[in-house]
Amino acid sequence: MTRKQTRTAVILASLAILGIAAGLILYAIRDTIVFFYTPSEIAEKAVQPGTRLRLGGLVEQGTFVQGENAMYSFAVTDTLKSMKVTYKGQLPDLFREGQGVVAEGTLQGDGTMLADTVLAKHDEKYMPKDVADKLKEKGVWQEGQTTAQ
């Protein structure tokens, strides 16, 4: 083999090893990647029970129920569809009906979400950018509101 052929072989082998390493990394983290969905998108895509995801939208009016042992349930809506969420733990201080929320957890077999993290608006003008974008797509977002950068 000439020097040029050896160099080309080393470069190609390095690229192959790098590609295999990237593929293994992506395969290893596939279960930990969490995507953002609205209730309508979850219904459209038929997300499988047990899937870990983030659900964003507004806390639907009249759905918040406080149970025993810091167990809460509420519905998240994008005004087209709603999804019931159950959560055990302490809710953020600014959590209330009609406000933006992101719940992270797993989808249950009955179509509800068992959340392990609930994030609420920061102040009167804040809403996570991805939630605001989804609400704009659905025609719910009121212009003049600001989002987090």
N, CA, C and O atoms as a GROMACS GRO file, in nm:
protein
  596
    1MET      N    1   0.083  -0.119   0.000
    1MET     CA    2   0.000   0.000   0.000
    1MET      C    3   0.087   0.125   0.000
    1MET      O    4   0.192   0.131   0.064
    2THR      N    5   0.041   0.220  -0.073
    2THR     CA    6   0.114   0.347  -0.075
    2THR      C    7   0.074   0.430   0.047
    2THR      O    8  -0.022   0.396   0.117
    3ARG      N    9   0.146   0.538   0.070
    3ARG     CA   10   0.114   0.627   0.183
    3ARG      C   11  -0.026   0.686   0.170
    3ARG      O   12  -0.098   0.699   0.268
    4LYS      N   13  -0.063   0.721   0.049
    4LYS     CA   14  -0.194   0.781   0.024
    4LYS      C   15  -0.305   0.680   0.054
    4LYS      O   16  -0.407   0.716   0.114
    5GLN      N   17  -0.287   0.557   0.014
    5GLN     CA   18  -0.386   0.453   0.040
    5GLN      C   19  -0.396   0.423   0.190
    5GLN      O   20  -0.505   0.399   0.241
    6THR      N   21  -0.284   0.423   0.258
    6THR     CA   22  -0.282   0.399   0.403
    6THR      C   23  -0.355   0.511   0.476
    6THR      O   24  -0.436   0.484   0.565
    7ARG      N   25  -0.328   0.633   0.439
    7ARG     CA   26  -0.392   0.750   0.500
    7ARG      C   27  -0.543   0.745   0.476
    7ARG      O   28  -0.621   0.771   0.568
    8THR      N   29  -0.586   0.712   0.356
    8THR     CA   30  -0.728   0.702   0.324
    8THR      C   31  -0.794   0.591   0.406
    8THR      O   32  -0.904   0.608   0.456
    9ALA      N   33  -0.727   0.479   0.420
    9ALA     CA   34  -0.781   0.367   0.498
    9ALA      C   35  -0.796   0.406   0.645
    9ALA      O   36  -0.896   0.371   0.708
   10VAL      N   37  -0.697   0.478   0.700
   10VAL     CA   38  -0.704   0.522   0.840
   10VAL      C   39  -0.819   0.620   0.858
   10VAL      O   40  -0.893   0.611   0.957
   11ILE      N   41  -0.835   0.712   0.766
   11ILE     CA   42  -0.945   0.811   0.776
   11ILE      C   43  -1.080   0.741   0.767
   11ILE      O   44  -1.169   0.771   0.847
   12LEU      N   45  -1.097   0.649   0.674
   12LEU     CA   46  -1.223   0.577   0.661
   12LEU      C   47  -1.252   0.492   0.784
   12LEU      O   48  -1.367   0.486   0.829
   13ALA      N   49  -1.152   0.426   0.838
   13ALA     CA   50  -1.170   0.346   0.959
   13ALA      C   51  -1.210   0.435   1.077
   13ALA      O   52  -1.296   0.398   1.156
   14SER      N   53  -1.146   0.552   1.088
   14SER     CA   54  -1.179   0.646   1.196
   14SER      C   55  -1.323   0.694   1.184
   14SER      O   56  -1.394   0.703   1.284
   15LEU      N   57  -1.366   0.726   1.062
   15LEU     CA   58  -1.504   0.770   1.041
   15LEU      C   59  -1.604   0.659   1.072
   15LEU      O   60  -1.711   0.685   1.127
   16ALA      N   61  -1.569   0.536   1.038
   16ALA     CA   62  -1.657   0.422   1.070
   16ALA      C   63  -1.668   0.404   1.221
   16ALA      O   64  -1.778   0.382   1.272
   17ILE      N   65  -1.558   0.411   1.291
   17ILE     CA   66  -1.560   0.397   1.437
   17ILE      C   67  -1.640   0.511   1.500
   17ILE      O   68  -1.717   0.488   1.593
   18LEU      N   69  -1.622   0.633   1.451
   18LEU     CA   70  -1.696   0.749   1.501
   18LEU      C   71  -1.846   0.731   1.477
   18LEU      O   72  -1.928   0.763   1.563
   19GLY      N   73  -1.882   0.681   1.360
   19GLY     CA   74  -2.023   0.656   1.329
   19GLY      C   75  -2.084   0.550   1.419
   19GLY      O   76  -2.197   0.566   1.466
   20ILE      N   77  -2.010   0.444   1.443
   20ILE     CA   78  -2.058   0.338   1.532
   20ILE      C   79  -2.074   0.392   1.674
   20ILE      O   80  -2.173   0.362   1.741
   21ALA      N   81  -1.978   0.472   1.721
   21ALA     CA   82  -1.987   0.530   1.856
   21ALA      C   83  -2.109   0.622   1.868
   21ALA      O   84  -2.180   0.616   1.968
   22ALA      N   85  -2.134   0.706   1.768
   22ALA     CA   86  -2.250   0.795   1.770
   22ALA      C   87  -2.379   0.714   1.771
   22ALA      O   88  -2.473   0.747   1.843
   23GLY      N   89  -2.383   0.607   1.691
   23GLY     CA   90  -2.502   0.521   1.689
   23GLY      C   91  -2.527   0.455   1.823
   23GLY      O   92  -2.642   0.447   1.867
   24LEU      N   93  -2.423   0.407   1.889
   24LEU     CA   94  -2.437   0.346   2.020
   24LEU      C   95  -2.485   0.446   2.125
   24LEU      O   96  -2.568   0.412   2.209
   25ILE      N   97  -2.434   0.567   2.119
   25ILE     CA   98  -2.476   0.671   2.213
   25ILE      C   99  -2.624   0.703   2.193
   25ILE      O  100  -2.699   0.710   2.290
   26LEU      N  101  -2.665   0.723   2.070
   26LEU     CA  102  -2.806   0.752   2.042
   26LEU      C  103  -2.896   0.636   2.083
   26LEU      O  104  -3.006   0.658   2.134
   27TYR      N  105  -2.851   0.515   2.062
   27TYR     CA  106  -2.929   0.398   2.103
   27TYR      C  107  -2.942   0.392   2.255
   27TYR      O  108  -3.048   0.357   2.307
   28ALA      N  109  -2.836   0.427   2.326
   28ALA     CA  110  -2.837   0.420   2.471
   28ALA      C  111  -2.928   0.526   2.533
   28ALA      O  112  -2.988   0.501   2.637
   29ILE      N  113  -2.939   0.643   2.472
   29ILE     CA  114  -3.020   0.750   2.532
   29ILE      C  115  -3.161   0.758   2.474
   29ILE      O  116  -3.235   0.850   2.507
   30ARG      N  117  -3.199   0.665   2.391
   30ARG     CA  118  -3.330   0.673   2.326
   30ARG      C  119  -3.444   0.675   2.427
   30ARG      O  120  -3.546   0.740   2.402
   31ASP      N  121  -3.430   0.606   2.540
   31ASP     CA  122  -3.537   0.603   2.640
   31ASP      C  123  -3.536   0.725   2.731
   31ASP      O  124  -3.635   0.750   2.798
   32THR      N  125  -3.427   0.800   2.734
   32THR     CA  126  -3.421   0.915   2.822
   32THR      C  127  -3.453   1.045   2.751
   32THR      O  128  -3.466   1.149   2.815
   33ILE      N  129  -3.467   1.041   2.620
   33ILE     CA  130  -3.504   1.162   2.546
   33ILE      C  131  -3.653   1.184   2.567
   33ILE      O  132  -3.734   1.093   2.545
   34VAL      N  133  -3.689   1.303   2.610
   34VAL     CA  134  -3.828   1.335   2.638
   34VAL      C  135  -3.874   1.443   2.540
   34VAL      O  136  -3.814   1.550   2.531
   35PHE      N  137  -3.981   1.412   2.467
   35PHE     CA  138  -4.034   1.506   2.370
   35PHE      C  139  -4.152   1.582   2.428
   35PHE      O  140  -4.217   1.534   2.522
   36PHE      N  141  -4.181   1.698   2.373
   36PHE     CA  142  -4.291   1.782   2.417
   36PHE      C  143  -4.413   1.757   2.329
   36PHE      O  144  -4.404   1.760   2.206
   37TYR      N  145  -4.527   1.732   2.391
   37TYR     CA  146  -4.651   1.710   2.318
   37TYR      C  147  -4.764   1.789   2.380
   37TYR      O  148  -4.762   1.817   2.500
   38THR      N  149  -4.863   1.826   2.299
   38THR     CA  150  -4.989   1.880   2.349
   38THR      C  151  -5.087   1.763   2.356
   38THR      O  152  -5.061   1.658   2.297
   39PRO      N  153  -5.199   1.778   2.426
   39PRO     CA  154  -5.296   1.668   2.430
   39PRO      C  155  -5.345   1.626   2.292
   39PRO      O  156  -5.368   1.507   2.268
   40SER      N  157  -5.362   1.720   2.200
   40SER     CA  158  -5.407   1.686   2.064
   40SER      C  159  -5.304   1.600   1.992
   40SER      O  160  -5.340   1.506   1.922
   41GLU      N  161  -5.175   1.633   2.008
   41GLU     CA  162  -5.070   1.556   1.942
   41GLU      C  163  -5.061   1.415   1.997
   41GLU      O  164  -5.034   1.321   1.923
   42ILE      N  165  -5.083   1.400   2.127
   42ILE     CA  166  -5.080   1.267   2.186
   42ILE      C  167  -5.194   1.181   2.130
   42ILE      O  168  -5.175   1.063   2.101
   43ALA      N  169  -5.311   1.242   2.113
   43ALA     CA  170  -5.424   1.169   2.056
   43ALA      C  171  -5.399   1.134   1.910
   43ALA      O  172  -5.432   1.023   1.867
   44GLU      N  173  -5.342   1.226   1.833
   44GLU     CA  174  -5.315   1.203   1.690
   44GLU      C  175  -5.210   1.096   1.667
   44GLU      O  176  -5.224   1.012   1.578
   45LYS      N  177  -5.104   1.098   1.747
   45LYS     CA  178  -4.991   1.009   1.725
   45LYS      C  179  -5.006   0.874   1.792
   45LYS      O  180  -4.921   0.786   1.774
   46ALA      N  181  -5.111   0.856   1.868
   46ALA     CA  182  -5.135   0.729   1.938
   46ALA      C  183  -5.010   0.685   2.014
   46ALA      O  184  -4.957   0.576   1.990
   47VAL      N  185  -4.964   0.770   2.104
   47VAL     CA  186  -4.846   0.741   2.185
   47VAL      C  187  -4.876   0.621   2.274
   47VAL      O  188  -4.983   0.614   2.335
   48GLN      N  189  -4.784   0.528   2.282
   48GLN     CA  190  -4.802   0.403   2.355
   48GLN      C  191  -4.795   0.424   2.506
   48GLN      O  192  -4.715   0.505   2.552
   49PRO      N  193  -4.878   0.353   2.583
   49PRO     CA  194  -4.869   0.359   2.730
   49PRO      C  195  -4.728   0.321   2.776
   49PRO      O  196  -4.663   0.234   2.717
   50GLY      N  197  -4.684   0.385   2.881
   50GLY     CA  198  -4.550   0.361   2.935
   50GLY      C  199  -4.446   0.453   2.876
   50GLY      O  200  -4.332   0.455   2.923
   51THR      N  201  -4.482   0.530   2.774
   51THR     CA  202  -4.388   0.623   2.711
   51THR      C  203  -4.367   0.742   2.801
   51THR      O  204  -4.463   0.799   2.854
   52ARG      N  205  -4.242   0.781   2.818
   52ARG     CA  206  -4.210   0.899   2.897
   52ARG      C  207  -4.218   1.020   2.804
   52ARG      O  208  -4.162   1.020   2.695
   53LEU      N  209  -4.288   1.124   2.850
   53LEU     CA  210  -4.304   1.243   2.767
   53LEU      C  211  -4.331   1.365   2.852
   53LEU      O  212  -4.353   1.357   2.973
   54ARG      N  213  -4.327   1.479   2.784
   54ARG     CA  214  -4.365   1.606   2.848
   54ARG      C  215  -4.495   1.652   2.784
   54ARG      O  216  -4.509   1.653   2.662
   55LEU      N  217  -4.589   1.691   2.867
   55LEU     CA  218  -4.719   1.737   2.824
   55LEU      C  219  -4.729   1.885   2.858
   55LEU      O  220  -4.707   1.924   2.973
   56GLY      N  221  -4.763   1.967   2.760
   56GLY     CA  222  -4.773   2.110   2.785
   56GLY      C  223  -4.905   2.166   2.740
   56GLY      O  224  -4.967   2.114   2.647
   57GLY      N  225  -4.948   2.272   2.806
   57GLY     CA  226  -5.072   2.340   2.771
   57GLY      C  227  -5.118   2.424   2.887
   57GLY      O  228  -5.036   2.473   2.966
   58LEU      N  229  -5.247   2.441   2.898
   58LEU     CA  230  -5.307   2.519   3.006
   58LEU      C  231  -5.379   2.426   3.102
   58LEU      O  232  -5.435   2.325   3.060
   59VAL      N  233  -5.378   2.460   3.231
   59VAL     CA  234  -5.454   2.384   3.328
   59VAL      C  235  -5.601   2.418   3.306
   59VAL      O  236  -5.641   2.534   3.317
   60GLU      N  237  -5.680   2.317   3.274
   60GLU     CA  238  -5.821   2.339   3.240
   60GLU      C  239  -5.900   2.385   3.362
   60GLU      O  240  -5.884   2.332   3.472
   61GLN      N  241  -5.985   2.484   3.341
   61GLN     CA  242  -6.068   2.539   3.449
   61GLN      C  243  -6.159   2.431   3.506
   61GLN      O  244  -6.219   2.354   3.432
   62GLY      N  245  -6.170   2.427   3.639
   62GLY     CA  246  -6.262   2.337   3.706
   62GLY      C  247  -6.217   2.192   3.716
   62GLY      O  248  -6.296   2.107   3.755
   63THR      N  249  -6.092   2.162   3.682
   63THR     CA  250  -6.047   2.022   3.685
   63THR      C  251  -5.951   1.992   3.799
   63THR      O  252  -5.918   1.876   3.823
   64PHE      N  253  -5.905   2.093   3.871
   64PHE     CA  254  -5.806   2.071   3.976
   64PHE      C  255  -5.872   2.010   4.098
   64PHE      O  256  -5.968   2.065   4.152
   65VAL      N  257  -5.820   1.893   4.141
   65VAL     CA  258  -5.871   1.824   4.259
   65VAL      C  259  -5.753   1.787   4.347
   65VAL      O  260  -5.656   1.727   4.301
   66GLN      N  261  -5.763   1.825   4.475
   66GLN     CA  262  -5.658   1.790   4.570
   66GLN      C  263  -5.705   1.670   4.651
   66GLN      O  264  -5.808   1.675   4.718
   67GLY      N  265  -5.627   1.563   4.642
   67GLY     CA  266  -5.662   1.442   4.715
   67GLY      C  267  -5.582   1.430   4.843
   67GLY      O  268  -5.522   1.526   4.890
   68GLU      N  269  -5.581   1.311   4.898
   68GLU     CA  270  -5.507   1.286   5.021
   68GLU      C  271  -5.360   1.262   4.992
   68GLU      O  272  -5.322   1.225   4.881
   69ASN      N  273  -5.277   1.284   5.093
   69ASN     CA  274  -5.133   1.256   5.086
   69ASN      C  275  -5.064   1.329   4.970
   69ASN      O  276  -4.983   1.270   4.899
   70ALA      N  277  -5.096   1.456   4.952
   70ALA     CA  278  -5.034   1.540   4.849
   70ALA      C  279  -5.052   1.482   4.709
   70ALA      O  280  -4.963   1.494   4.625
   71MET      N  281  -5.167   1.419   4.684
   71MET     CA  282  -5.201   1.366   4.551
   71MET      C  283  -5.294   1.466   4.483
   71MET      O  284  -5.396   1.505   4.540
   72TYR      N  285  -5.259   1.507   4.364
   72TYR     CA  286  -5.336   1.605   4.290
   72TYR      C  287  -5.375   1.549   4.155
   72TYR      O  288  -5.304   1.465   4.099
   73SER      N  289  -5.487   1.595   4.102
   73SER     CA  290  -5.523   1.563   3.965
   73SER      C  291  -5.579   1.689   3.900
   73SER      O  292  -5.644   1.771   3.965
   74PHE      N  293  -5.553   1.702   3.771
   74PHE     CA  294  -5.599   1.816   3.694
   74PHE      C  295  -5.592   1.777   3.547
   74PHE      O  296  -5.534   1.674   3.513
   75ALA      N  297  -5.650   1.858   3.463
   75ALA     CA  298  -5.646   1.830   3.319
   75ALA      C  299  -5.565   1.940   3.250
   75ALA      O  300  -5.575   2.057   3.285
   76VAL      N  301  -5.485   1.900   3.154
   76VAL     CA  302  -5.408   1.993   3.071
   76VAL      C  303  -5.477   1.997   2.935
   76VAL      O  304  -5.508   1.893   2.878
   77THR      N  305  -5.499   2.118   2.883
   77THR     CA  306  -5.570   2.133   2.757
   77THR      C  307  -5.496   2.224   2.662
   77THR      O  308  -5.418   2.310   2.704
   78ASP      N  309  -5.520   2.204   2.534
   78ASP     CA  310  -5.474   2.298   2.432
   78ASP      C  311  -5.597   2.358   2.364
   78ASP      O  312  -5.588   2.410   2.253
   79THR      N  313  -5.710   2.352   2.431
   79THR     CA  314  -5.845   2.395   2.392
   79THR      C  315  -5.912   2.303   2.291
   79THR      O  316  -6.032   2.315   2.268
   80LEU      N  317  -5.839   2.212   2.230
   80LEU     CA  318  -5.900   2.115   2.139
   80LEU      C  319  -5.923   1.982   2.210
   80LEU      O  320  -6.029   1.922   2.197
   81LYS      N  321  -5.824   1.939   2.283
   81LYS     CA  322  -5.831   1.813   2.359
   81LYS      C  323  -5.777   1.839   2.499
   81LYS      O  324  -5.704   1.935   2.524
   82SER      N  325  -5.814   1.751   2.590
   82SER     CA  326  -5.766   1.758   2.728
   82SER      C  327  -5.708   1.624   2.767
   82SER      O  328  -5.745   1.520   2.711
   83MET      N  329  -5.617   1.626   2.864
   83MET     CA  330  -5.562   1.502   2.917
   83MET      C  331  -5.553   1.516   3.068
   83MET      O  332  -5.502   1.616   3.120
   84LYS      N  333  -5.602   1.416   3.139
   84LYS     CA  334  -5.597   1.415   3.284
   84LYS      C  335  -5.455   1.381   3.330
   84LYS      O  336  -5.389   1.293   3.274
   85VAL      N  337  -5.410   1.453   3.431
   85VAL     CA  338  -5.277   1.433   3.488
   85VAL      C  339  -5.292   1.409   3.638
   85VAL      O  340  -5.367   1.481   3.705
   86THR      N  341  -5.224   1.309   3.690
   86THR     CA  342  -5.216   1.289   3.834
   86THR      C  343  -5.072   1.311   3.877
   86THR      O  344  -4.978   1.275   3.807
   87TYR      N  345  -5.058   1.371   3.993
   87TYR     CA  346  -4.925   1.409   4.042
   87TYR      C  347  -4.922   1.396   4.192
   87TYR      O  348  -5.014   1.440   4.261
   88LYS      N  349  -4.816   1.337   4.243
   88LYS     CA  350  -4.797   1.329   4.388
   88LYS      C  351  -4.673   1.408   4.423
   88LYS      O  352  -4.564   1.379   4.374
   89GLY      N  353  -4.690   1.507   4.507
   89GLY     CA  354  -4.579   1.591   4.548
   89GLY      C  355  -4.628   1.733   4.569
   89GLY      O  356  -4.748   1.759   4.573
   90GLN      N  357  -4.535   1.822   4.582
   90GLN     CA  358  -4.569   1.962   4.605
   90GLN      C  359  -4.575   2.035   4.472
   90GLN      O  360  -4.479   2.033   4.394
   91LEU      N  361  -4.688   2.100   4.445
   91LEU     CA  362  -4.704   2.176   4.322
   91LEU      C  363  -4.632   2.310   4.334
   91LEU      O  364  -4.616   2.361   4.445
   92PRO      N  365  -4.587   2.367   4.223
   92PRO     CA  366  -4.523   2.499   4.228
   92PRO      C  367  -4.620   2.603   4.287
   92PRO      O  368  -4.742   2.590   4.273
   93ASP      N  369  -4.566   2.705   4.350
   93ASP     CA  370  -4.648   2.808   4.413
   93ASP      C  371  -4.741   2.878   4.313
   93ASP      O  372  -4.852   2.915   4.349
   94LEU      N  373  -4.697   2.896   4.192
   94LEU     CA  374  -4.776   2.969   4.093
   94LEU      C  375  -4.870   2.879   4.012
   94LEU      O  376  -4.931   2.926   3.916
   95PHE      N  377  -4.882   2.754   4.048
   95PHE     CA  378  -4.971   2.662   3.978
   95PHE      C  379  -5.115   2.699   4.009
   95PHE      O  380  -5.152   2.714   4.125
   96ARG      N  381  -5.196   2.715   3.905
   96ARG     CA  382  -5.340   2.739   3.922
   96ARG      C  383  -5.410   2.714   3.788
   96ARG      O  384  -5.346   2.704   3.684
   97GLU      N  385  -5.541   2.706   3.794
   97GLU     CA  386  -5.620   2.681   3.674
   97GLU      C  387  -5.609   2.798   3.577
   97GLU      O  388  -5.604   2.914   3.618
   98GLY      N  389  -5.606   2.766   3.448
   98GLY     CA  390  -5.599   2.868   3.344
   98GLY      C  391  -5.457   2.914   3.313
   98GLY      O  392  -5.438   2.999   3.225
   99GLN      N  393  -5.358   2.860   3.382
   99GLN     CA  394  -5.220   2.901   3.361
   99GLN      C  395  -5.144   2.795   3.282
   99GLN      O  396  -5.184   2.679   3.277
  100GLY      N  397  -5.034   2.838   3.220
  100GLY     CA  398  -4.950   2.746   3.145
  100GLY      C  399  -4.879   2.648   3.237
  100GLY      O  400  -4.837   2.684   3.347
  101VAL      N  401  -4.865   2.525   3.191
  101VAL     CA  402  -4.802   2.421   3.271
  101VAL      C  403  -4.733   2.321   3.179
  101VAL      O  404  -4.777   2.298   3.066
  102VAL      N  405  -4.626   2.263   3.230
  102VAL     CA  406  -4.560   2.151   3.163
  102VAL      C  407  -4.548   2.040   3.266
  102VAL      O  408  -4.491   2.060   3.374
  103ALA      N  409  -4.603   1.924   3.233
  103ALA     CA  410  -4.596   1.808   3.322
  103ALA      C  411  -4.511   1.702   3.253
  103ALA      O  412  -4.530   1.673   3.135
  104GLU      N  413  -4.419   1.644   3.328
  104GLU     CA  414  -4.332   1.540   3.274
  104GLU      C  415  -4.359   1.410   3.349
  104GLU      O  416  -4.359   1.407   3.472
  105GLY      N  417  -4.381   1.304   3.274
  105GLY     CA  418  -4.408   1.175   3.335
  105GLY      C  419  -4.433   1.068   3.232
  105GLY      O  420  -4.386   1.078   3.119
  106THR      N  421  -4.509   0.965   3.272
  106THR     CA  422  -4.536   0.854   3.181
  106THR      C  423  -4.685   0.845   3.151
  106THR      O  424  -4.770   0.874   3.236
  107LEU      N  425  -4.714   0.804   3.029
  107LEU     CA  426  -4.852   0.786   2.985
  107LEU      C  427  -4.902   0.652   3.038
  107LEU      O  428  -4.834   0.550   3.026
  108GLN      N  429  -5.021   0.654   3.096
  108GLN     CA  430  -5.080   0.534   3.153
  108GLN      C  431  -5.171   0.466   3.051
  108GLN      O  432  -5.205   0.526   2.949
  109GLY      N  433  -5.209   0.344   3.076
  109GLY     CA  434  -5.293   0.267   2.986
  109GLY      C  435  -5.432   0.325   2.967
  109GLY      O  436  -5.494   0.304   2.862
  110ASP      N  437  -5.483   0.398   3.067
  110ASP     CA  438  -5.617   0.455   3.056
  110ASP      C  439  -5.618   0.594   2.990
  110ASP      O  440  -5.722   0.660   2.987
  111GLY      N  441  -5.502   0.638   2.936
  111GLY     CA  442  -5.496   0.766   2.865
  111GLY      C  443  -5.463   0.884   2.954
  111GLY      O  444  -5.462   0.997   2.907
  112THR      N  445  -5.437   0.860   3.082
  112THR     CA  446  -5.396   0.967   3.171
  112THR      C  447  -5.244   0.969   3.182
  112THR      O  448  -5.176   0.878   3.136
  113MET      N  449  -5.193   1.073   3.243
  113MET     CA  450  -5.050   1.084   3.262
  113MET      C  451  -5.020   1.082   3.411
  113MET      O  452  -5.085   1.150   3.490
  114LEU      N  453  -4.922   1.003   3.450
  114LEU     CA  454  -4.872   1.002   3.587
  114LEU      C  455  -4.745   1.086   3.586
  114LEU      O  456  -4.640   1.043   3.540
  115ALA      N  457  -4.757   1.208   3.639
  115ALA     CA  458  -4.646   1.303   3.633
  115ALA      C  459  -4.556   1.288   3.754
  115ALA      O  460  -4.602   1.261   3.865
  116ASP      N  461  -4.426   1.308   3.730
  116ASP     CA  462  -4.331   1.313   3.841
  116ASP      C  463  -4.272   1.452   3.854
  116ASP      O  464  -4.203   1.481   3.952
  117THR      N  465  -4.297   1.539   3.757
  117THR     CA  466  -4.251   1.678   3.761
  117THR      C  467  -4.360   1.767   3.702
  117THR      O  468  -4.415   1.737   3.597
  118VAL      N  469  -4.390   1.876   3.770
  118VAL     CA  470  -4.485   1.975   3.718
  118VAL      C  471  -4.419   2.111   3.727
  118VAL      O  472  -4.373   2.153   3.833
  119LEU      N  473  -4.416   2.181   3.614
  119LEU     CA  474  -4.359   2.316   3.607
  119LEU      C  475  -4.470   2.413   3.573
  119LEU      O  476  -4.551   2.386   3.484
  120ALA      N  477  -4.475   2.527   3.643
  120ALA     CA  478  -4.579   2.626   3.618
  120ALA      C  479  -4.514   2.756   3.570
  120ALA      O  480  -4.392   2.770   3.567
  121LYS      N  481  -4.600   2.849   3.534
  121LYS     CA  482  -4.552   2.978   3.488
  121LYS      C  483  -4.464   3.044   3.594
  121LYS      O  484  -4.483   3.023   3.714
  122HIS      N  485  -4.369   3.122   3.549
  122HIS     CA  486  -4.279   3.192   3.639
  122HIS      C  487  -4.342   3.319   3.692
  122HIS      O  488  -4.338   3.344   3.813
  123ASP      N  489  -4.400   3.398   3.605
  123ASP     CA  490  -4.472   3.518   3.645
  123ASP      C  491  -4.584   3.542   3.545
  123ASP      O  492  -4.613   3.454   3.464
  124GLU      N  493  -4.646   3.656   3.549
  124GLU     CA  494  -4.763   3.682   3.466
  124GLU      C  495  -4.733   3.685   3.317
  124GLU      O  496  -4.825   3.669   3.237
  125LYS      N  497  -4.608   3.706   3.276
  125LYS     CA  498  -4.577   3.717   3.135
  125LYS      C  499  -4.494   3.601   3.082
  125LYS      O  500  -4.464   3.597   2.963
  126TYR      N  501  -4.458   3.509   3.167
  126TYR     CA  502  -4.370   3.400   3.126
  126TYR      C  503  -4.449   3.278   3.085
  126TYR      O  504  -4.548   3.243   3.148
  127MET      N  505  -4.406   3.214   2.979
  127MET     CA  506  -4.453   3.082   2.942
  127MET      C  507  -4.339   3.016   2.865
  127MET      O  508  -4.277   3.081   2.781
  128PRO      N  509  -4.310   2.890   2.890
  128PRO     CA  510  -4.204   2.825   2.815
  128PRO      C  511  -4.227   2.840   2.664
  128PRO      O  512  -4.340   2.827   2.616
  129LYS      N  513  -4.119   2.867   2.591
  129LYS     CA  514  -4.130   2.895   2.448
  129LYS      C  515  -4.199   2.783   2.372
  129LYS      O  516  -4.281   2.809   2.284
  130ASP      N  517  -4.166   2.657   2.404
  130ASP     CA  518  -4.227   2.548   2.330
  130ASP      C  519  -4.377   2.538   2.357
  130ASP      O  520  -4.454   2.502   2.267
  131VAL      N  521  -4.421   2.570   2.481
  131VAL     CA  522  -4.564   2.570   2.511
  131VAL      C  523  -4.632   2.683   2.434
  131VAL      O  524  -4.737   2.662   2.374
  132ALA      N  525  -4.570   2.802   2.434
  132ALA     CA  526  -4.628   2.916   2.363
  132ALA      C  527  -4.638   2.887   2.213
  132ALA      O  528  -4.738   2.922   2.151
  133ASP      N  529  -4.537   2.825   2.155
  133ASP     CA  530  -4.541   2.792   2.012
  133ASP      C  531  -4.655   2.697   1.980
  133ASP      O  532  -4.725   2.715   1.881
  134LYS      N  533  -4.674   2.596   2.065
  134LYS     CA  534  -4.782   2.500   2.042
  134LYS      C  535  -4.918   2.568   2.056
  134LYS      O  536  -5.010   2.540   1.980
  135LEU      N  537  -4.932   2.658   2.154
  135LEU     CA  538  -5.058   2.729   2.172
  135LEU      C  539  -5.084   2.826   2.057
  135LEU      O  540  -5.199   2.846   2.018
  136LYS      N  541  -4.979   2.886   2.002
  136LYS     CA  542  -4.995   2.972   1.883
  136LYS      C  543  -5.047   2.891   1.766
  136LYS      O  544  -5.134   2.937   1.693
  137GLU      N  545  -4.994   2.769   1.747
  137GLU     CA  546  -5.039   2.682   1.639
  137GLU      C  547  -5.187   2.650   1.652
  137GLU      O  548  -5.258   2.637   1.552
  138LYS      N  549  -5.235   2.637   1.776
  138LYS     CA  550  -5.375   2.603   1.800
  138LYS      C  551  -5.464   2.726   1.803
  138LYS      O  552  -5.586   2.715   1.813
  139GLY      N  553  -5.403   2.847   1.793
  139GLY     CA  554  -5.482   2.970   1.793
  139GLY      C  555  -5.523   3.018   1.931
  139GLY      O  556  -5.615   3.098   1.943
  140VAL      N  557  -5.458   2.970   2.035
  140VAL     CA  558  -5.494   3.005   2.171
  140VAL      C  559  -5.410   3.120   2.224
  140VAL      O  560  -5.457   3.197   2.307
  141TRP      N  561  -5.288   3.132   2.178
  141TRP     CA  562  -5.193   3.230   2.229
  141TRP      C  563  -5.241   3.371   2.202
  141TRP      O  564  -5.281   3.403   2.091
  142GLN      N  565  -5.237   3.456   2.305
  142GLN     CA  566  -5.276   3.596   2.290
  142GLN      C  567  -5.151   3.676   2.260
  142GLN      O  568  -5.054   3.671   2.335
  143GLU      N  569  -5.153   3.751   2.150
  143GLU     CA  570  -5.036   3.832   2.113
  143GLU      C  571  -5.010   3.934   2.222
  143GLU      O  572  -5.102   3.980   2.290
  144GLY      N  573  -4.884   3.969   2.238
  144GLY     CA  574  -4.846   4.065   2.342
  144GLY      C  575  -4.789   3.998   2.464
  144GLY      O  576  -4.723   4.062   2.545
  145GLN      N  577  -4.815   3.867   2.478
  145GLN     CA  578  -4.756   3.793   2.589
  145GLN      C  579  -4.612   3.762   2.553
  145GLN      O  580  -4.580   3.745   2.435
  146THR      N  581  -4.527   3.754   2.651
  146THR     CA  582  -4.385   3.726   2.623
  146THR      C  583  -4.354   3.585   2.666
  146THR      O  584  -4.423   3.527   2.750
  147THR      N  585  -4.248   3.532   2.607
  147THR     CA  586  -4.203   3.398   2.642
  147THR      C  587  -4.063   3.404   2.697
  147THR      O  588  -3.994   3.506   2.685
  148ALA      N  589  -4.021   3.296   2.758
  148ALA     CA  590  -3.884   3.285   2.809
  148ALA      C  591  -3.789   3.264   2.691
  148ALA      O  592  -3.825   3.201   2.592
  149GLN      N  593  -3.673   3.315   2.702
  149GLN     CA  594  -3.574   3.299   2.594
  149GLN      C  595  -3.473   3.196   2.631
  149GLN      O  596  -3.381   3.169   2.554
   0.00000   0.00000   0.00000
